[in-house]
Amino acid sequence: MNTVMFKSPIFFLTIFLFMFFVRINVAQKKAEIILDLDKLGSQIDPNIYGQFAEHLGSCIYGGIWVGENSKIPNTHGYRNDVLEALKKLEVPVLRWPGGCFADEYHWMDGIGPRENRPSMVNTNWGGVVEDNSFGTHEFLNLCEIIGAEPYISANVGSGTVEEFANWVQYTTSESGNPMSDLRKKNGREKPWKVKFWGIGNESWGCGGRMRPTYYGDVARVYSTYAKNYAGNQIFKIASGPNVDDTLWTDGVMQVAGKFINGIGMHYYTNNSKTAADFDESGWFSVIQKTLKMEDLIKMHIKVMDKYDPAKNVALIVDEWGTWHNVETGTNPSFLYQQNTLRDAIVAASNLNIFHKYTNRVKMTNIAQMINVLQAMILTNNEKMVLTPTYHVFEMYKVHKGAISLPLELQSPNYTYARESIPAVNATASINSKGIVHISLCNVNPISEENVKINLKGYIGKNISGKILTSDEMNDLNSFDNPKNVEPKVFNNFKLSENDLTVELPSKSIVVLELKGELNSSIGKAIDVKNPKAKLSFKYYQKVLMYLPDFKELEPVNEGLIEQVKIPQTNDGSDFAVLYSGLIEINEDGFYNFYANSDDGAKLYIDGKLLISNDGRHAPTEVQGFASLKKGFHKIEVEFFQSGGGLELSVSIEGGGLKKQEIPASMFFHEAE
């Protein structure tokens, strides 16, 4: 009987109809999003959109750098077409020189007249000979041209502490030492600002095969010699775990957590086939793998929270993206791969994940910028093409520096071969002008998804959108057809009172821009019965590395003060100050706040953390913003000083006010 049923046409028809209606039913379920503007998240650090450029294949040579004598149009050796594309992308931070290459790179071989620089063999990536024509000056000048902050990965595996310390001094010290003199001799009078320094790369693997606690000790040593010169404040990034190795994170945080500012993490979405060689099975597999990024982030954050509950150490995902098999006919060691719509979905899905963990994830660096792995740009001699991934980063740049909006998302599943993943993932943010951006990603390559968004506390008046999609799931941009996959105008949405309905096409990424007005409880003024001029302050004496829990300390002095200034009671010892009171806002609007401090400071408005500028550092200004109604609002400023320079100022901008230090006339306290 079973044999007869298996061979019967009715059996196959039944299976076909079952699968058809499963598809239809899944497609008909709505994705629902609740976006409550009474709930604000943390600021999305622009550095989450960072890039990575390694001496690998044609990323540097041929991709960025062609030399001044090249027939390819260039400016001082940098490709003009690439420079313009990177400027448009607004790259916030660029990691260099590696990767595995970093732990064999000796920086002094890459300075001075190019004709005198020694060549080297790139043993990690194909054994090619490099002439070192692209070195420290070329990299840091590139960062200045495109407006990116440099992130240098130092050689820990085969280098020395002295080599590292000299590199820091060469790049960032003003004068009065051999390294600054050498830099000036090589044509650069003023130092660069180099904030981000990596202490090795993949020290568990190609960077030395170290054990976590041993590496933790090494990181402490290197951290000691990462000196701050000429107002440059170093942000020290330890080599972090490979994928799910929480034992590495635990060991490094336990030993070195108090001596670093960040710890790296690497996770690639691996695929054994070439970038465009896939069917729905290959589509599903890659998307399913990339969504594991969220579980990995949560795993490592849990370990970091054990040693650093105040979240002073950032999680830096400084290598991520798709790692397909290389294109046919190319050098396997050069990791050259094409870039399809599937890669764009991977990029958007990961950015949506990173936005959810902005209180710990402060930087990511997709691998890599040009011609390697999940590249933004591909070049071939004089030709250049922008990939679908480039377009995702360009569409998403509206989220940089904005405040993330936590959202409640219920999504139907996209099911393939009895396995399921959410069909829709999303992110949202609000910027300092009150503009809301919502980014939606439909990973289902077959069915469109109907998305209903309930807007709480926001009245949308003007909506526009962009979409990135294509006819086929493996469509790409080639040198013959460079504009095959590009963003287009999207208007398949409808706003009805507080509900926004979006018809999200299959395999698509949509970014919506909503202009309107807040109608939430956030920013409402408080009732004050007896406001009096001046702020309250409490002064504490204690040696600190970070801001303390002030509830656990006893003040040695307290009183009233006109502005956020260092109290006259300061006798030169290390100290901390807690300022609290009221700020009077004269009209409704969005306000930018700025805290410039040396050392650490935090600023709260109505109990909400707007600015975190903690830790020991040179004068550094950090910005935050809030939507505030006319009237009184609670303000609190925390500050500590730990030797060296001393500076503290708090400024405001908005509501008709030009940027200025908050005047005494705006500060009050409530008298009893």
C-alpha positions as CSV (number, residue, x, y, z in Angstrom):
1,M,0.0,0.0,0.0
2,N,2.8,2.4,0.9
3,T,4.5,1.6,-2.4
4,V,1.4,2.3,-4.4
5,M,0.9,5.6,-2.7
6,F,4.5,6.7,-3.2
7,K,4.1,6.1,-7.0
8,S,0.7,7.7,-7.3
9,P,0.4,11.1,-9.1
10,I,-2.1,12.0,-6.4
11,F,0.7,11.7,-3.8
12,F,2.9,14.2,-5.7
13,L,0.0,16.6,-6.3
14,T,-0.8,16.5,-2.6
15,I,2.8,17.3,-1.7
16,F,3.0,20.1,-4.2
17,L,-0.3,21.7,-3.0
18,F,0.9,21.3,0.6
19,M,4.2,23.1,0.0
20,F,2.4,25.8,-2.1
21,F,-0.1,26.6,0.6
22,V,2.7,26.6,3.3
23,R,4.4,29.2,1.2
24,I,1.2,31.2,0.8
25,N,0.4,31.0,4.5
26,V,3.8,32.1,5.6
27,A,3.7,35.0,3.2
28,Q,0.3,36.1,4.4
29,K,1.4,36.4,8.0
30,K,2.3,40.0,8.8
31,A,5.5,41.1,10.5
32,E,4.6,43.4,13.3
33,I,6.8,46.1,14.8
34,I,6.1,48.3,17.8
35,L,8.3,51.4,17.8
36,D,7.8,53.2,21.1
37,L,9.5,56.5,21.2
38,D,9.1,56.6,25.0
39,K,11.9,54.2,25.0
40,L,15.3,55.3,23.7
41,G,18.4,53.2,23.3
42,S,22.0,54.2,23.2
43,Q,23.8,56.3,20.6
44,I,24.8,54.3,17.5
45,D,28.6,54.9,17.3
46,P,29.5,55.9,13.8
47,N,32.5,53.5,14.1
48,I,30.1,50.6,13.8
49,Y,30.4,51.4,10.0
50,G,34.2,50.9,10.0
51,Q,36.2,49.4,7.3
52,F,39.3,47.1,7.1
53,A,42.2,47.3,4.6
54,E,44.9,44.6,4.7
55,H,48.0,44.0,2.6
56,L,46.3,41.1,0.9
57,G,45.7,40.5,-2.8
58,S,44.9,43.8,-4.5
59,C,43.3,45.6,-1.6
60,I,46.1,48.0,-1.1
61,Y,48.2,47.7,-4.3
62,G,45.9,48.2,-7.3
63,G,42.9,48.8,-5.2
64,I,43.8,51.9,-3.2
65,W,47.4,52.6,-4.2
66,V,48.6,52.7,-7.8
67,G,51.6,55.0,-7.4
68,E,52.1,58.5,-8.8
69,N,53.4,57.3,-12.1
70,S,50.3,55.1,-12.9
71,K,48.2,55.7,-16.0
72,I,45.2,55.3,-13.8
73,P,44.0,58.7,-12.7
74,N,45.3,59.3,-9.2
75,T,46.2,61.9,-6.6
76,H,49.6,61.4,-5.1
77,G,49.3,57.7,-5.9
78,Y,45.8,57.1,-4.6
79,R,43.1,56.1,-7.2
80,N,40.8,59.1,-7.8
81,D,37.7,56.9,-8.4
82,V,38.3,55.0,-5.2
83,L,38.9,58.2,-3.2
84,E,35.6,59.7,-4.3
85,A,33.6,56.5,-3.6
86,L,35.1,56.3,-0.1
87,K,34.4,60.0,0.6
88,K,30.8,59.5,-0.4
89,L,30.5,56.5,1.9
90,E,31.8,58.6,4.9
91,V,34.1,55.9,6.2
92,P,34.4,56.6,10.0
93,V,37.4,54.4,10.8
94,L,39.8,52.3,8.8
95,R,41.8,49.4,10.2
96,W,45.3,48.6,8.8
97,P,47.7,46.9,8.0
98,G,46.1,43.6,9.0
99,G,45.0,40.9,9.7
100,C,47.6,38.3,9.8
101,F,49.9,40.6,7.9
102,A,50.1,42.9,10.9
103,D,52.1,40.5,13.0
104,E,54.8,40.2,10.4
105,Y,54.9,43.9,9.4
106,H,57.8,46.1,10.6
107,W,56.7,49.7,10.2
108,M,60.1,51.2,9.8
109,D,60.5,49.4,6.5
110,G,57.6,51.5,5.2
111,I,58.9,55.0,5.9
112,G,61.4,57.3,4.2
113,P,62.0,57.7,0.5
114,R,60.1,54.9,-1.4
115,E,63.1,54.1,-3.5
116,N,65.1,53.3,-0.4
117,R,62.5,51.1,1.3
118,P,63.4,47.4,1.6
119,S,61.0,44.9,0.0
120,M,59.3,42.1,2.0
121,V,57.6,38.8,1.3
122,N,54.0,38.6,2.3
123,T,54.1,35.0,3.7
124,N,50.5,35.0,4.8
125,W,48.9,35.9,1.5
126,G,50.5,34.2,-1.5
127,G,54.2,34.8,-0.8
128,V,54.2,37.9,-3.0
129,V,57.0,40.5,-2.8
130,E,55.9,43.9,-1.6
131,D,58.0,47.0,-2.1
132,N,56.6,48.8,1.0
133,S,55.6,51.8,-1.1
134,F,52.4,52.0,0.9
135,G,53.4,52.5,4.5
136,T,52.6,54.6,7.6
137,H,52.6,58.0,5.8
138,E,50.5,56.7,2.9
139,F,48.0,55.1,5.2
140,L,47.6,58.1,7.6
141,N,47.4,60.6,4.7
142,L,44.7,58.4,3.1
143,C,42.7,58.6,6.3
144,E,43.0,62.4,6.3
145,I,41.8,62.5,2.7
146,I,38.7,60.4,3.2
147,G,37.9,61.7,6.7
148,A,38.4,58.4,8.5
149,E,40.0,57.8,11.9
150,P,43.0,55.5,11.6
151,Y,43.1,52.2,13.5
152,I,46.5,50.6,13.5
153,S,47.1,47.0,14.4
154,A,50.5,46.7,15.9
155,N,52.9,43.8,15.4
156,V,52.9,41.7,18.6
157,G,53.6,38.3,17.1
158,S,57.0,39.0,15.7
159,G,57.6,42.6,16.9
160,T,58.7,44.1,20.1
161,V,57.3,46.5,22.7
162,E,60.0,49.0,21.7
163,E,59.0,48.8,18.1
164,F,55.4,49.5,19.1
165,A,56.3,52.3,21.4
166,N,58.4,53.9,18.7
167,W,55.5,53.7,16.2
168,V,53.2,55.5,18.6
169,Q,55.8,58.1,19.3
170,Y,56.6,58.5,15.5
171,T,53.0,59.1,14.6
172,T,51.6,61.1,17.5
173,S,54.4,63.0,19.3
174,E,54.9,66.7,18.6
175,S,58.7,67.1,19.0
176,G,61.7,66.7,21.3
177,N,62.4,63.0,20.6
178,P,64.2,60.9,18.0
179,M,61.0,59.5,16.5
180,S,59.3,62.9,16.0
181,D,62.6,64.2,14.5
182,L,62.6,61.2,12.1
183,R,59.0,61.9,11.1
184,K,59.8,65.5,10.3
185,K,62.8,64.4,8.3
186,N,60.5,62.2,6.3
187,G,58.3,65.1,5.4
188,R,55.6,65.3,8.1
189,E,56.0,68.3,10.4
190,K,52.9,67.9,12.6
191,P,51.9,64.6,14.2
192,W,48.8,62.7,13.3
193,K,45.9,61.9,15.6
194,V,45.9,58.1,15.9
195,K,43.4,57.1,18.6
196,F,42.8,53.4,17.9
197,W,45.7,50.9,18.3
198,G,45.3,47.2,18.2
199,I,47.6,45.1,20.4
200,G,48.2,42.3,17.9
201,N,45.8,40.4,15.7
202,E,44.4,36.9,16.3
203,S,47.0,36.3,18.9
204,W,45.3,32.9,19.4
205,G,46.3,31.9,15.8
206,C,48.4,33.6,13.1
207,G,49.4,36.3,15.6
208,G,51.4,33.9,17.8
209,R,49.3,31.0,18.9
210,M,49.2,32.3,22.5
211,R,47.1,31.2,25.4
212,P,44.6,33.7,26.7
213,T,46.1,34.4,30.1
214,Y,49.6,34.7,28.5
215,Y,48.3,37.1,25.9
216,G,46.6,39.0,28.7
217,D,50.0,39.6,30.3
218,V,51.4,40.6,26.9
219,A,48.6,43.1,26.4
220,R,49.3,44.6,29.8
221,V,52.9,45.2,28.9
222,Y,52.1,46.7,25.5
223,S,49.4,48.9,27.1
224,T,51.9,50.3,29.5
225,Y,54.0,51.7,26.6
226,A,51.1,53.1,24.6
227,K,51.9,56.6,25.7
228,N,49.7,59.7,25.0
229,Y,51.5,62.5,23.2
230,A,50.4,66.0,22.1
231,G,46.8,65.5,23.2
232,N,46.4,62.2,21.4
233,Q,44.4,59.8,23.5
234,I,45.0,56.1,22.7
235,F,42.1,53.7,22.7
236,K,43.8,50.3,23.3
237,I,42.1,47.3,21.6
238,A,43.2,43.8,22.7
239,S,43.2,40.8,20.3
240,G,39.9,39.1,21.0
241,P,38.3,35.7,20.5
242,N,37.7,33.6,17.4
243,V,34.0,33.1,16.9
244,D,32.6,31.4,20.1
245,D,35.8,31.1,22.2
246,T,34.5,32.6,25.4
247,L,37.5,31.1,27.3
248,W,39.7,33.5,25.4
249,T,37.5,36.5,26.3
250,D,37.4,35.3,29.9
251,G,41.2,35.0,30.2
252,V,42.0,38.3,28.6
253,M,39.3,40.2,30.5
254,Q,40.5,38.7,33.8
255,V,44.1,39.5,33.3
256,A,44.1,42.7,31.1
257,G,40.5,44.1,31.4
258,K,41.6,47.1,33.5
259,F,44.3,48.0,31.1
260,I,42.5,48.0,27.7
261,N,39.6,50.0,26.2
262,G,38.3,47.4,23.8
263,I,38.6,43.7,22.9
264,G,38.2,42.5,19.3
265,M,36.0,39.6,18.0
266,H,36.2,37.9,14.6
267,Y,33.3,36.1,12.9
268,Y,33.0,35.3,9.2
269,T,30.0,33.8,7.3
270,N,31.9,31.0,5.6
271,N,30.7,29.5,2.3
272,S,32.6,26.8,0.2
273,K,31.2,28.0,-3.1
274,T,31.9,31.1,-5.1
275,A,29.9,34.2,-4.4
276,A,27.3,33.9,-7.2
277,D,27.1,30.1,-7.4
278,F,24.1,29.2,-5.3
279,D,20.4,28.3,-5.4
280,E,17.9,28.8,-2.6
281,S,19.7,26.2,-0.4
282,G,22.9,28.3,-0.6
283,W,20.9,31.5,0.1
284,F,19.3,30.1,3.2
285,S,22.5,28.5,4.5
286,V,24.5,31.8,4.3
287,I,21.8,33.9,5.9
288,Q,21.3,31.4,8.7
289,K,25.0,31.4,9.4
290,T,25.3,35.2,9.5
291,L,22.4,35.6,12.0
292,K,24.5,33.6,14.5
293,M,26.4,36.9,15.0
294,E,23.8,38.0,17.6
295,D,24.3,34.8,19.7
296,L,28.1,35.3,19.6
297,I,27.8,39.0,20.7
298,K,25.5,38.0,23.6
299,M,27.9,35.2,24.6
300,H,30.9,37.5,24.8
301,I,29.0,40.4,26.4
302,K,28.0,38.0,29.2
303,V,31.6,37.2,29.9
304,M,32.7,40.9,29.7
305,D,29.9,41.9,32.1
306,K,31.4,39.6,34.7
307,Y,34.6,41.6,34.8
308,D,33.3,44.9,33.6
309,P,29.7,45.6,34.6
310,A,30.1,49.3,34.0
311,K,30.8,48.5,30.3
312,N,34.0,50.5,30.1
313,V,35.6,48.0,27.7
314,A,34.0,48.0,24.3
315,L,33.4,44.9,22.1
316,I,35.0,45.6,18.7
317,V,33.9,43.3,15.9
318,D,37.0,44.2,13.8
319,E,36.6,41.4,11.2
320,W,33.3,40.2,9.9
321,G,31.5,39.5,6.6
322,T,31.1,36.8,4.0
323,W,34.0,34.5,3.1
324,H,33.2,32.7,-0.1
325,N,35.4,30.6,-2.3
326,V,37.6,32.7,-4.6
327,E,36.5,33.5,-8.1
328,T,37.5,31.0,-10.7
329,G,40.9,31.7,-12.2
330,T,42.1,34.0,-9.4
331,N,44.9,33.4,-6.9
332,P,43.4,31.4,-4.0
333,S,45.6,33.4,-1.6
334,F,44.2,36.8,-2.7
335,L,40.6,36.1,-1.5
336,Y,39.0,37.9,-4.4
337,Q,35.3,37.3,-4.5
338,Q,32.2,38.9,-6.2
339,N,29.4,40.4,-4.2
340,T,25.7,39.7,-4.8
341,L,22.4,40.7,-3.4
342,R,22.9,37.9,-0.9
343,D,25.9,39.7,0.5
344,A,23.9,42.9,0.8
345,I,21.3,41.0,2.9
346,V,24.2,39.8,5.1
347,A,25.5,43.3,5.6
348,A,22.1,44.8,6.5
349,S,21.3,41.9,8.8
350,N,24.5,42.3,10.7
351,L,24.2,46.1,11.0
352,N,20.7,45.6,12.4
353,I,22.2,43.3,15.0
354,F,25.0,45.7,15.9
355,H,22.5,48.5,16.6
356,K,20.8,46.4,19.3
357,Y,24.0,46.3,21.4
358,T,25.3,49.8,21.1
359,N,26.0,50.0,24.9
360,R,28.8,47.5,24.3
361,V,29.5,47.3,20.6
362,K,31.3,50.5,19.7
363,M,33.1,49.6,16.5
364,T,33.0,47.0,13.7
365,N,35.2,46.7,10.6
366,I,33.8,44.7,7.7
367,A,36.4,42.7,5.7
368,Q,37.5,44.1,3.5
369,M,37.3,47.5,1.8
370,I,38.5,46.8,-1.7
371,N,38.9,43.6,-3.8
372,V,39.1,41.2,-0.8
373,L,36.2,39.2,0.7
374,Q,33.0,41.2,1.2
375,A,34.3,44.3,-0.4
376,M,32.7,47.7,-0.9
377,I,34.6,48.3,-4.1
378,L,36.0,46.0,-6.9
379,T,38.7,47.3,-9.3
380,N,40.2,45.9,-12.5
381,N,43.0,48.0,-13.9
382,E,41.3,51.4,-14.7
383,K,37.7,50.0,-14.1
384,M,35.9,50.3,-10.7
385,V,32.5,49.0,-9.6
386,L,30.5,49.6,-6.4
387,T,29.1,46.4,-4.9
388,P,25.7,45.8,-3.4
389,T,27.3,45.9,0.0
390,Y,28.6,49.4,-0.7
391,H,25.1,50.5,-1.4
392,V,23.9,49.0,2.0
393,F,26.5,51.0,3.8
394,E,25.6,54.2,1.9
395,M,21.8,53.7,2.6
396,Y,22.5,53.0,6.3
397,K,24.8,55.9,7.0
398,V,21.7,57.8,8.2
399,H,21.9,55.8,11.4
400,K,25.4,57.0,12.3
401,G,25.5,59.0,15.5
402,A,21.7,58.7,16.0
403,I,20.0,57.2,19.0
404,S,18.8,53.6,18.5
405,L,15.1,53.0,19.0
406,P,14.5,49.6,20.6
407,L,11.7,47.9,18.7
408,E,9.5,44.9,19.4
409,L,9.5,42.7,16.3
410,Q,7.3,39.7,15.6
411,S,8.2,38.2,12.3
412,P,6.9,35.2,10.3
413,N,9.5,32.6,9.6
414,Y,11.2,31.9,6.3
415,T,11.4,28.1,6.1
416,Y,13.6,26.0,3.9
417,A,14.2,22.2,4.2
418,R,12.4,22.1,7.6
419,E,14.7,24.8,9.1
420,S,13.4,28.3,9.8
421,I,14.8,31.8,10.4
422,P,12.9,35.1,10.9
423,A,11.9,36.5,7.5
424,V,12.3,40.1,8.6
425,N,14.9,41.9,10.7
426,A,15.0,45.6,11.3
427,T,16.5,48.6,13.1
428,A,15.4,52.1,13.8
429,S,16.9,55.4,15.1
430,I,16.2,59.0,15.7
431,N,18.7,61.8,15.0
432,S,19.3,65.2,16.5
433,K,16.8,66.8,14.1
434,G,14.0,64.5,15.2
435,I,14.1,62.5,12.0
436,V,13.3,58.8,12.4
437,H,14.9,56.2,10.1
438,I,13.6,52.6,9.9
439,S,15.6,50.0,8.1
440,L,13.9,46.7,7.1
441,C,15.4,43.6,5.6
442,N,13.4,40.8,4.1
443,V,15.6,37.7,3.9
444,N,12.9,35.6,2.2
445,P,14.0,35.3,-1.5
446,I,10.6,34.0,-2.6
447,S,7.8,35.9,-0.9
448,E,7.1,39.5,0.0
449,E,6.4,40.4,3.6
450,N,3.7,42.7,4.8
451,V,5.1,44.7,7.7
452,K,2.9,46.7,10.1
453,I,4.7,49.3,12.2
454,N,2.9,50.8,15.1
455,L,4.4,54.2,15.9
456,K,4.0,55.2,19.6
457,G,4.8,58.7,20.5
458,Y,5.6,59.9,17.0
459,I,3.4,61.6,14.4
460,G,4.8,61.0,11.0
461,K,4.0,63.7,8.4
462,N,6.4,63.1,5.6
463,I,7.7,59.7,4.6
464,S,10.2,58.7,1.9
465,G,12.1,55.5,1.2
466,K,14.9,53.7,-0.7
467,I,15.1,50.1,-1.7
468,L,17.9,47.7,-2.7
469,T,16.8,44.5,-4.5
470,S,17.0,42.8,-7.8
471,D,15.2,40.2,-10.0
472,E,17.4,37.3,-9.1
473,M,18.9,36.4,-5.7
474,N,22.5,36.1,-7.2
475,D,22.4,39.3,-9.2
476,L,25.6,41.4,-8.9
477,N,27.4,44.4,-10.3
478,S,30.0,43.5,-12.9
479,F,32.5,45.6,-14.8
480,D,30.3,45.2,-17.8
481,N,27.1,46.0,-15.9
482,P,28.1,48.1,-12.9
483,K,24.7,49.4,-12.1
484,N,22.7,46.2,-12.1
485,V,22.0,46.3,-8.3
486,E,21.5,49.8,-7.1
487,P,19.2,51.7,-4.7
488,K,15.9,53.0,-6.1
489,V,13.1,55.1,-4.8
490,F,10.6,53.1,-2.7
491,N,7.0,54.2,-2.0
492,N,5.1,51.0,-1.3
493,F,4.0,52.1,2.1
494,K,0.9,53.6,3.7
495,L,0.5,55.7,6.8
496,S,-2.8,55.6,8.7
497,E,-2.8,57.6,12.0
498,N,-0.1,55.8,14.0
499,D,0.2,52.7,11.8
500,L,2.7,52.4,9.0
501,T,2.2,49.5,6.6
502,V,5.0,48.5,4.3
503,E,4.9,45.9,1.5
504,L,8.4,44.6,1.7
505,P,9.4,42.8,-1.6
506,S,11.3,39.5,-1.4
507,K,15.1,39.6,-0.9
508,S,15.1,43.4,-0.3
509,I,16.5,46.1,2.0
510,V,14.4,49.2,2.6
511,V,15.3,52.4,4.5
512,L,12.4,54.7,5.4
513,E,12.8,58.3,6.5
514,L,10.0,59.8,8.7
515,K,9.8,63.5,9.3
516,G,7.2,64.5,11.9
517,E,7.0,65.4,15.6
518,L,7.4,63.7,18.9
519,N,4.3,63.0,20.9
520,S,5.9,61.0,23.7
521,S,6.5,61.4,27.4
522,I,10.3,61.7,26.7
523,G,11.5,65.2,27.2
524,K,8.6,66.5,29.2
525,A,9.5,69.1,31.8
526,I,9.1,68.4,35.5
527,D,7.3,70.4,38.1
528,V,9.6,72.4,40.4
529,K,8.1,74.2,43.4
530,N,11.0,76.4,44.5
531,P,13.9,76.7,41.9
532,K,16.9,78.7,43.0
533,A,20.0,79.6,41.1
534,K,23.1,77.4,41.0
535,L,23.9,73.7,40.9
536,S,24.7,71.4,43.9
537,F,28.1,69.7,43.9
538,K,29.8,67.1,46.0
539,Y,33.6,66.8,46.0
540,Y,35.4,63.5,46.7
541,Q,39.1,62.6,47.0
542,K,40.1,59.2,45.6
543,V,42.5,57.7,43.1
544,L,40.5,56.4,40.2
545,M,40.8,54.8,36.8
546,Y,37.1,55.2,36.0
547,L,34.1,57.1,37.4
548,P,33.1,55.6,40.7
549,D,29.7,54.6,42.2
550,F,29.2,57.9,44.0
551,K,26.8,56.3,46.4
552,E,29.7,54.3,47.9
553,L,31.8,57.4,48.6
554,E,31.7,60.1,51.3
555,P,32.2,63.7,50.0
556,V,34.9,65.8,51.6
557,N,33.1,69.0,50.6
558,E,29.8,70.0,49.1
559,G,27.9,73.2,48.3
560,L,26.5,75.3,45.4
561,I,28.3,76.3,42.2
562,E,27.2,78.6,39.3
563,Q,28.3,76.4,36.4
564,V,29.9,73.0,35.7
565,K,33.4,74.1,36.8
566,I,36.2,72.6,38.9
567,P,35.4,73.7,42.5
568,Q,38.0,75.9,44.1
569,T,38.4,73.3,46.9
570,N,40.6,71.3,44.5
571,D,44.1,71.1,46.0
572,G,45.8,69.2,43.2
573,S,45.0,65.7,44.4
574,D,43.1,63.1,42.4
575,F,39.4,63.8,42.9
576,A,35.9,63.3,41.6
577,V,32.9,65.7,41.5
578,L,29.2,65.1,41.2
579,Y,27.1,68.0,39.9
580,S,23.3,67.8,40.2
581,G,20.4,70.1,39.8
582,L,18.1,71.6,37.1
583,I,18.5,73.1,33.7
584,E,15.9,75.4,32.3
585,I,14.9,75.0,28.7
586,N,13.2,78.0,27.1
587,E,11.6,76.4,24.1
588,D,10.6,72.9,22.8
589,G,13.2,71.3,20.6
590,F,16.2,69.0,20.0
591,Y,19.3,70.0,22.0
592,N,22.9,68.9,21.5
593,F,25.0,68.6,24.6
594,Y,28.8,68.4,24.6
595,A,31.1,67.4,27.4
596,N,34.8,68.2,27.0
597,S,36.8,66.6,29.8
598,D,40.2,65.4,31.0
599,D,39.7,62.9,32.6
600,G,36.4,61.0,32.6
601,A,32.9,62.5,32.5
602,K,29.3,61.5,32.1
603,L,26.2,63.6,31.6
604,Y,22.6,62.7,32.4
605,I,19.4,64.6,31.5
606,D,16.2,63.5,33.3
607,G,18.1,60.4,34.5
608,K,19.0,59.4,30.9
609,L,22.7,58.9,30.1
610,L,23.4,61.2,27.1
611,I,27.2,61.3,27.2
612,S,29.7,58.8,28.4
613,N,33.3,60.0,28.2
614,D,34.7,57.8,30.9
615,G,38.3,56.7,31.7
616,R,41.6,58.4,31.9
617,H,42.3,60.5,28.8
618,A,43.5,63.8,27.3
619,P,40.9,66.5,26.6
620,T,38.2,64.8,24.6
621,E,34.8,66.2,23.6
622,V,31.8,63.8,23.2
623,Q,28.3,64.7,22.0
624,G,24.8,63.6,22.9
625,F,21.3,64.9,22.2
626,A,17.9,65.0,23.7
627,S,14.4,66.1,22.8
628,L,13.3,68.5,25.5
629,K,10.1,70.4,26.3
630,K,10.1,74.0,27.6
631,G,10.7,74.1,31.4
632,F,12.9,72.5,34.0
633,H,14.8,69.2,33.5
634,K,17.1,67.3,35.9
635,I,20.8,67.4,35.0
636,E,23.7,65.5,36.5
637,V,27.3,65.6,35.6
638,E,29.9,63.2,36.9
639,F,33.7,63.9,36.6
640,F,37.0,62.6,37.9
641,Q,40.6,63.7,37.6
642,S,43.6,61.3,37.7
643,G,46.8,63.2,37.4
644,G,48.1,65.1,34.4
645,G,46.0,67.7,32.6
646,L,42.7,68.9,34.0
647,E,39.7,70.2,32.0
648,L,35.9,70.1,32.2
649,S,33.3,72.1,30.3
650,V,29.7,71.3,29.3
651,S,28.1,73.0,26.3
652,I,24.6,73.2,24.7
653,E,23.3,73.9,21.2
654,G,19.7,74.0,19.9
655,G,16.4,75.7,20.5
656,G,17.8,78.9,19.0
657,L,21.1,78.7,20.9
658,K,24.4,78.5,19.1
659,K,26.9,76.1,20.6
660,Q,28.1,77.6,23.9
661,E,29.1,76.6,27.4
662,I,25.9,76.3,29.4
663,P,25.6,79.7,31.1
664,A,24.9,80.1,34.8
665,S,21.5,81.5,34.0
666,M,20.2,78.1,32.9
667,F,21.3,76.2,36.1
668,F,19.1,75.8,39.2
669,H,18.5,73.6,42.2
670,E,15.3,73.0,44.0
671,A,15.4,74.6,47.4
672,E,13.7,72.9,50.4
